[in-house]
Amino acid sequence: MSFFSNLSSLFDSQAKSGSKPSNLKIKSKQDQKTEAKPPKKQAQPKPITPIINTQVIVVEAKAKAREIIVEAKDEALAVRSEAENNARELNIKLERQQQSLDDKLSKIEDRLSSIDRKEEHLDLQKQQLEKSKQKLADKEQNILTKLEAVSGMTTQEAKKQLFDDLEKRLRKEMAQLIRQKEEEATQQADSRVQEIVVDAMKHGATDYVAEYTISTVELPTEEVKGKIIGKSGRNIHAFEQRTGVDVDLDADPKSVRLSCFDPVRREIGRISLERLIRDGRIQPTRIEEIVEKVEKEIDKITFEAGKELCHEIGIYNLPNDLMKMIGKFKYRFSYGQNLIAHTLEETRIGIKLAHELGLDVNIVKLGCLLHDIGKVSDEVEGSHVELGVKIAKKFNLPQEVVDCIAQHHEDEPFSGPEQMTVYVADAISGARPGARYENYDEYVKRLEKLEEIANKYEEVENSYAIQAGREIRVLLKPNQSKDDDVTVLASKIRDEIKDNLTYPGTVTVTVIRETRSQAVAK
């Protein structure tokens, strides 16, 4: 940079000197003499213009140019020496790296050669081992052949005889050990079963208290009965026809008793009658309006009750119609035990048993939830087990769940442990103290009445009420009856039971006629 700066300063000075010519001039000797003489007349002096010495300027410029050239050469030499030093250092580094790579390559080659030698050695050893193994196998075969020839038995025969001898020596010990293990398993199984059942009952216990209720409506005054009956009985007939509920006004002077096979219709009738009494306008048109409103409210209530029960036990994918049907449990009682409380309690017990026994929890859960679904069916003919199976098949439930419903009263043999678990959970929930209530005297009277109805026919030899009054078996006298009497008598007894008895569920009438003969050979 100094070289170019010097050149620029040089040319700048020349430009300045060229632009402004100097006024200085070189005086000759004659002029000096003339100036020494005094002038004759004093004249006005002329302006003196300096004269530029171009030779001096050229000399100075050349000197500066030489200095600049020298400095440029020095700088070029310095740059060149620095570049040579850098190149020399890079060459040294490259030589070192090349040497390092050569050393590593030589080590890798040595290691590869060592591995090759080891592999060759291992191959030789493997071949030697194979040869030794073959020799041993040949020797073993020769020995076995000699032993078979000496003993007169093959290898399999000798092995069988050896095991037989060993089994004979250890048979007694094996029997004792098996017996001991069986006794231990029996003892542990009893205690373990007790623990599982007690733990399941503990998890299934609820704060439910058995409800003992009947559908009755209290009347503010006895005059209200006249309004309920209406002119010529039109109000009570319209109410019974619209709700499907029988109204009994003679049970109590200050109350009305409602009876119906369908608990939901009975609840609709109870709420509707209470609202009509509070409203005071009891007439056929008003009865239609009130009952229609109550039916819509009950539909919502039953759906929400079924949905809440399903969600409480962890089931979320059932059809809405099925959840609505489950919600009818809210108004259904079995021996004083509400079905929602019973179902919730039984499901908790079943889930705990399934977890303890390693069963399919989903099957047990659905089976416990739907085992009594037939009790809220709209159909009348058939037991709640048969109606429940129909409902389960209608909604395309798994066959295992259908089996749980069909077998929870042992109507069919158990098809698996899940079905038996549902049966056990149902029995635990229904049989615990305080769960259900029925007047014992009325229960005995119902059984006696069943047998009395059957025994009054002349062709009946004997009858037995079994399955807690769910079935009546009638035995006919073969000499005083015919085969056709079986069907006819079964229908007669069934109709009389329906007309004269009040009973939960269904009663099956089974009529049996058989002829026996006996002969003794001497």
C-alpha positions in Angstrom: 0.0 0.0 0.0 2.9 2.4 0.7 4.1 2.0 -2.9 0.7 3.1 -4.3 0.4 5.9 -1.8 3.8 7.3 -2.7 2.9 7.2 -6.4 -0.4 9.0 -5.7 1.4 11.7 -3.7 4.0 12.2 -6.4 1.5 12.7 -9.1 -0.6 15.0 -6.9 2.4 17.3 -6.3 3.1 17.3 -10.1 -0.4 18.2 -10.9 -0.4 21.0 -8.4 2.9 22.4 -9.7 1.7 22.2 -13.3 -1.6 24.0 -12.6 0.1 27.0 -11.1 3.2 28.1 -13.1 5.9 29.7 -11.0 6.7 33.5 -11.4 10.4 33.1 -10.6 12.9 33.8 -13.5 16.7 33.3 -13.7 18.5 36.5 -14.0 21.5 37.1 -16.2 24.7 39.0 -15.3 23.8 42.0 -17.6 20.5 42.3 -15.8 22.3 42.3 -12.5 24.6 45.1 -13.7 21.8 47.1 -14.9 20.1 46.7 -11.6 23.2 47.9 -9.8 23.1 51.3 -11.6 20.8 53.8 -10.2 18.0 54.5 -12.5 17.7 57.8 -14.2 14.1 58.0 -13.8 12.2 56.2 -11.1 9.8 53.9 -12.9 7.0 51.7 -11.6 8.4 48.1 -10.8 7.0 45.2 -12.8 5.6 42.0 -11.0 8.1 39.3 -10.7 6.9 35.8 -11.8 8.8 32.8 -10.4 10.4 30.3 -12.8 10.0 26.5 -12.1 13.0 24.4 -12.4 11.7 21.2 -14.1 14.9 19.3 -13.9 14.9 19.4 -10.1 11.3 18.2 -10.0 12.1 15.3 -12.3 15.1 14.3 -10.2 13.0 14.4 -7.1 10.3 12.3 -8.7 12.7 9.7 -9.9 14.2 9.5 -6.4 10.8 8.9 -4.9 10.0 6.4 -7.6 13.1 4.5 -6.8 12.2 4.5 -3.1 8.7 3.3 -3.9 10.0 0.5 -6.1 12.5 -0.6 -3.4 9.7 -0.7 -0.8 7.4 -2.6 -3.2 10.2 -5.2 -3.8 10.7 -5.5 0.0 7.0 -6.1 0.6 6.8 -8.6 -2.3 9.8 -10.5 -0.8 8.1 -10.6 2.6 4.8 -11.9 1.1 6.6 -14.5 -0.9 8.7 -15.7 2.1 5.5 -15.9 4.2 3.7 -17.9 1.6 6.7 -20.2 1.3 6.7 -20.7 5.1 2.9 -21.5 5.1 3.4 -24.0 2.2 6.2 -25.6 4.0 4.1 -26.0 7.2 1.3 -27.5 5.3 3.6 -30.0 3.6 4.9 -31.0 7.0 1.4 -31.6 8.3 0.4 -33.6 5.2 3.5 -35.7 5.6 2.6 -36.4 9.3 -1.0 -37.3 8.4 0.1 -39.6 5.6 2.5 -41.3 8.0 -0.3 -41.7 10.6 -2.6 -43.2 8.0 0.2 -45.5 6.8 0.7 -46.7 10.4 -3.0 -47.4 10.9 -3.3 -49.3 7.6 -0.4 -51.4 8.6 -2.0 -52.2 12.0 -5.3 -53.1 10.3 -3.5 -55.4 7.9 -1.7 -57.1 10.8 -5.0 -57.6 12.6 -6.7 -58.9 9.5 -3.9 -61.4 8.9 -4.1 -62.4 12.6 -7.9 -63.0 12.3 -7.4 -65.1 9.1 -4.8 -67.2 11.0 -7.2 -67.7 13.9 -10.1 -68.7 11.5 -7.9 -71.2 9.8 -6.9 -72.6 13.2 -10.6 -72.8 14.3 -11.5 -74.6 11.1 -8.8 -77.1 11.8 -10.0 -77.6 15.4 -13.7 -77.9 14.1 -12.7 -80.6 11.7 -10.8 -82.4 14.4 -13.8 -82.2 16.7 -16.1 -83.5 14.0 -13.8 -86.4 13.5 -13.6 -87.1 17.2 -17.4 -86.9 17.6 -17.9 -89.3 14.7 -15.4 -91.7 16.3 -17.2 -91.5 19.6 -20.6 -92.1 17.9 -19.2 -95.1 16.2 -17.7 -96.4 19.5 -21.1 -95.8 21.2 -22.9 -97.7 18.5 -20.5 -100.6 18.7 -20.9 -100.7 22.5 -24.7 -100.6 22.2 -24.7 -103.3 19.6 -22.5 -105.5 21.9 -24.7 -104.8 24.9 -27.9 -105.6 22.9 -26.3 -108.9 21.8 -25.2 -109.8 25.3 -28.5 -108.8 27.0 -30.8 -110.0 24.3 -32.8 -106.7 24.4 -33.0 -103.7 22.2 -32.2 -100.2 23.5 -35.9 -99.3 23.7 -36.8 -102.5 25.6 -34.0 -101.9 28.0 -35.1 -98.3 28.6 -38.7 -99.4 29.1 -37.6 -102.0 31.6 -35.5 -99.5 33.5 -38.3 -97.1 33.8 -40.7 -99.8 34.9 -38.3 -100.9 37.6 -37.9 -97.3 38.7 -41.6 -96.7 38.7 -42.1 -99.8 40.8 -39.6 -98.7 43.4 -41.0 -95.1 43.5 -44.7 -95.9 43.2 -45.4 -95.8 46.9 -43.5 -92.6 47.3 -45.3 -91.1 44.3 -48.7 -92.1 45.7 -47.9 -90.6 49.1 -46.7 -87.4 47.5 -49.8 -87.2 45.3 -52.1 -87.8 48.2 -50.3 -85.2 50.3 -50.5 -82.6 47.5 -54.2 -83.3 47.0 -54.9 -82.8 50.6 -52.9 -79.6 50.6 -54.7 -78.4 47.5 -58.1 -79.3 49.0 -57.3 -77.4 52.2 -55.9 -74.4 50.4 -58.7 -74.4 47.9 -61.4 -74.3 50.7 -59.6 -71.4 52.4 -58.9 -69.7 49.1 -62.5 -70.0 47.9 -63.7 -68.5 51.2 -61.3 -65.6 50.9 -62.4 -65.0 47.3 -66.1 -65.1 48.1 -65.8 -63.0 51.2 -63.7 -60.4 49.4 -66.2 -60.3 46.5 -69.1 -59.8 48.9 -67.1 -57.1 50.6 -66.6 -55.3 47.3 -70.2 -55.9 46.2 -71.7 -54.6 49.5 -73.9 -51.5 49.0 -75.6 -49.2 51.3 -78.9 -50.4 49.9 -81.8 -51.1 52.4 -84.5 -53.5 51.2 -87.7 -51.6 50.2 -91.1 -53.1 51.0 -93.6 -51.1 49.0 -96.9 -51.4 47.2 -98.4 -49.1 44.6 -100.9 -47.1 46.7 -102.2 -43.6 46.3 -103.3 -41.7 49.4 -106.6 -39.8 49.1 -107.2 -36.4 50.9 -110.8 -37.2 51.5 -113.2 -40.1 50.8 -115.2 -37.8 48.4 -112.3 -38.1 45.9 -113.3 -41.7 45.2 -116.5 -40.4 43.6 -114.5 -38.2 41.3 -112.2 -41.1 40.4 -115.2 -43.3 39.5 -117.1 -40.5 37.6 -120.5 -40.7 36.2 -121.5 -44.3 35.4 -117.8 -45.2 36.1 -116.5 -43.4 32.9 -113.5 -41.9 34.7 -112.2 -45.1 36.2 -112.8 -47.0 33.0 -111.0 -44.4 31.0 -108.1 -44.4 33.4 -107.8 -48.2 33.5 -108.1 -48.5 29.7 -105.4 -45.8 29.1 -102.9 -46.9 31.7 -103.5 -50.7 31.7 -103.7 -50.6 35.5 -106.4 -52.1 37.7 -107.8 -49.7 40.3 -109.0 -51.1 43.6 -111.0 -48.6 45.6 -112.2 -51.0 48.3 -108.8 -51.8 49.9 -108.8 -48.7 52.2 -111.2 -45.8 52.7 -108.4 -43.2 52.4 -106.3 -44.9 49.7 -106.4 -46.5 46.3 -104.4 -49.6 45.4 -103.1 -50.0 41.9 -102.1 -53.4 40.5 -100.5 -54.3 37.2 -98.1 -57.0 35.9 -95.9 -54.3 34.3 -94.2 -52.2 37.0 -93.6 -49.3 34.6 -97.3 -49.0 33.7 -98.1 -49.3 37.4 -95.8 -46.4 38.2 -97.2 -44.3 35.3 -100.7 -45.0 36.8 -99.6 -44.0 40.3 -98.1 -40.7 39.2 -100.9 -39.9 36.9 -103.6 -40.5 39.6 -101.7 -38.4 42.1 -101.5 -35.5 39.6 -105.2 -35.9 38.7 -106.2 -35.8 42.4 -104.1 -32.6 43.0 -105.5 -31.0 39.8 -109.1 -31.9 40.8 -110.2 -32.1 37.1 -110.7 -35.8 36.7 -112.3 -36.5 33.4 -111.5 -38.7 30.4 -109.9 -35.9 28.3 -107.8 -34.7 31.2 -106.8 -38.3 32.0 -105.5 -38.7 28.5 -103.4 -35.5 28.8 -101.9 -36.3 32.1 -101.1 -39.9 31.3 -99.4 -38.9 28.0 -97.2 -36.4 29.8 -96.3 -38.9 32.5 -95.4 -41.5 29.9 -92.9 -39.1 28.3 -91.4 -38.3 31.7 -91.1 -42.0 32.6 -89.4 -42.7 29.3 -86.7 -40.2 30.0 -86.4 -41.3 33.6 -86.0 -45.0 32.7 -83.5 -44.2 30.0 -81.4 -42.1 32.4 -81.6 -44.7 35.1 -80.5 -47.5 32.7 -77.7 -45.3 31.3 -76.5 -44.4 34.9 -76.5 -48.1 35.9 -74.5 -49.1 32.8 -71.9 -46.3 33.3 -71.6 -47.1 37.0 -70.5 -50.6 36.2 -68.3 -49.6 33.2 -70.4 -50.5 30.2 -70.8 -47.8 27.5 -71.7 -49.3 24.2 -75.1 -50.8 24.7 -78.0 -49.8 22.4 -80.3 -47.1 23.7 -83.4 -49.3 23.5 -81.6 -51.9 25.7 -80.5 -49.2 28.2 -84.1 -47.9 28.3 -85.3 -51.5 29.1 -82.6 -51.8 31.8 -83.9 -48.5 33.3 -87.2 -50.2 34.0 -85.4 -52.0 36.9 -86.0 -48.8 38.8 -89.6 -49.7 39.2 -89.3 -53.5 39.5 -89.0 -55.3 42.8 -88.4 -59.0 43.5 -89.4 -60.0 47.0 -88.9 -56.4 48.1 -85.4 -56.1 46.5 -85.1 -53.4 43.9 -83.7 -54.7 40.7 -81.3 -51.8 40.1 -79.8 -52.3 43.6 -79.7 -56.1 43.1 -78.1 -55.8 39.7 -75.5 -53.3 40.9 -74.6 -55.5 43.9 -74.5 -58.7 41.9 -72.3 -57.1 39.1 -69.8 -55.9 41.6 -69.5 -59.3 43.2 -69.3 -61.0 39.7 -66.5 -58.6 38.6 -64.5 -59.3 41.7 -64.9 -63.0 41.3 -63.9 -62.9 37.6 -60.7 -60.9 38.5 -59.8 -63.3 41.2 -60.4 -66.4 39.0 -58.8 -64.9 35.8 -62.1 -65.1 33.8 -63.4 -62.9 31.0 -64.6 -59.9 33.0 -66.6 -58.4 30.1 -68.7 -61.6 29.7 -69.4 -61.7 33.5 -70.1 -58.0 33.6 -72.7 -58.2 30.8 -74.2 -61.5 32.1 -74.7 -60.0 35.6 -76.2 -56.8 34.2 -78.7 -58.6 31.9 -79.5 -61.8 33.8 -82.9 -60.5 35.0 -83.7 -58.4 31.8 -86.6 -60.8 31.1 -88.5 -59.5 34.2 -89.1 -56.2 32.4 -90.1 -57.7 29.1 -93.3 -56.6 27.5 -94.2 -60.2 26.7 -96.2 -62.2 29.3 -95.9 -65.8 28.2 -92.7 -67.5 29.4 -90.4 -67.3 32.4 -88.1 -64.3 32.9 -85.2 -66.6 31.8 -86.8 -67.4 28.5 -87.8 -63.8 27.9 -84.3 -62.6 28.8 -82.8 -65.0 26.2 -85.1 -63.7 23.6 -84.1 -60.1 24.4 -80.4 -60.9 24.3 -80.7 -62.6 20.9 -82.8 -59.7 19.6 -79.9 -57.3 20.3 -77.3 -59.8 18.9 -75.4 -60.1 22.2 -72.5 -62.7 22.3 -73.6 -66.3 22.9 -71.6 -66.4 26.1 -73.8 -63.6 27.5 -77.0 -65.4 26.3 -75.7 -68.5 28.1 -75.3 -66.5 31.3 -78.9 -65.4 31.2 -80.2 -68.9 30.3 -78.2 -70.6 33.0 -78.4 -68.3 36.0 -81.2 -70.4 37.6 -79.6 -73.7 36.5 -82.3 -74.2 33.9 -79.5 -75.4 31.7 -76.1 -77.0 32.4 -73.3 -74.5 32.9 -71.4 -74.0 29.6 -68.4 -72.3 31.2 -66.9 -70.7 34.3 -68.2 -67.3 33.4 -71.8 -68.6 33.5 -71.3 -70.3 36.8 -69.8 -67.0 38.2 -72.9 -65.1 37.2 -75.0 -67.8 39.0 -72.9 -67.6 42.2 -73.0 -63.7 42.2 -76.8 -63.8 41.8 -77.2 -66.3 44.6 -74.9 -64.3 46.9 -76.8 -61.0 46.3 -80.2 -62.5 46.6 -79.5 -64.7 49.6 -77.7 -62.3 51.9 -79.6 -61.3 55.0 -81.9 -58.3 54.4 -81.7 -58.4 50.7 -85.2 -59.8 50.0 -88.3 -60.2 51.9 -91.4 -62.3 51.6 -93.9 -63.2 54.2 -93.2 -66.8 55.1 -96.8 -67.6 55.9 -97.9 -66.3 52.5 -95.2 -68.3 50.8 -96.4 -71.5 52.5 -100.0 -70.8 51.7 -99.1 -70.2 48.0 -97.4 -73.6 47.8 -100.3 -75.3 49.6 -102.8 -73.6 47.2 -100.9 -74.8 44.2 -101.0 -78.4 45.4 -104.7 -78.0 46.4 -105.7 -76.8 42.9 -104.1 -79.9 41.4 -105.3 -82.4 43.9 -109.0 -81.6 43.5 -109.2 -83.5 40.2 -110.1 -87.2 40.5 -107.5 -88.5 38.1 -104.7 -86.9 40.0 -102.8 -89.3 42.3 -100.4 -86.7 43.8 -98.9 -83.3 43.2 -95.7 -81.5 44.3 -94.9 -77.8 44.3 -91.2 -77.5 43.5 -88.6 -74.8 42.7 -90.0 -72.4 45.3 -93.4 -72.5 43.7 -92.2 -71.9 40.2 -93.3 -75.4 39.1 -96.1 -77.8 40.0 -95.7 -81.5 39.1 -98.9 -83.5 38.8 -98.9 -87.4 38.8 -101.9 -89.0 37.3 -103.5 -92.3 38.1 -102.8 -94.5 35.1 -106.0 -96.6 35.5 -108.3 -93.6 35.8 -106.9 -91.4 33.1 -106.0 -91.4 29.4 -103.1 -89.9 27.5 -105.3 -87.1 26.2 -106.0 -86.1 29.8 -102.4 -85.0 30.2 -102.8 -82.0 27.9 -106.3 -81.1 29.0 -105.6 -81.2 32.7 -102.4 -79.2 32.3 -104.4 -76.4 30.6 -107.1 -76.5 33.3 -104.7 -76.3 36.2 -102.8 -73.5 34.4 -105.9 -71.4 33.9 -107.1 -71.9 37.5 -103.7 -70.9 38.9 -103.8 -67.7 36.8 -107.2 -66.8 38.0 -106.9 -67.6 41.7 -103.2 -67.0 42.7 -100.9 -64.1 42.8 -97.3 -65.1 42.2 -94.0 -63.7 41.0 -92.7 -64.7 37.6 -94.3 -67.8 36.1 -95.6 -71.2 37.3 -94.9 -74.2 35.1 -97.5 -77.1 35.2 -96.1 -80.5 34.4 -98.5 -83.4 34.2 -97.1 -86.9 34.2 -98.9 -90.2 33.4 -97.1 -93.5 33.3 -97.9 -97.2 33.4 -95.7 -99.6 35.3 -95.8 -103.4 35.3 -93.7 -105.8 37.3 -93.0 -109.5 37.0 -90.8 -111.8 39.0 -89.1 -114.8 37.6 -88.6 -117.8 40.0 
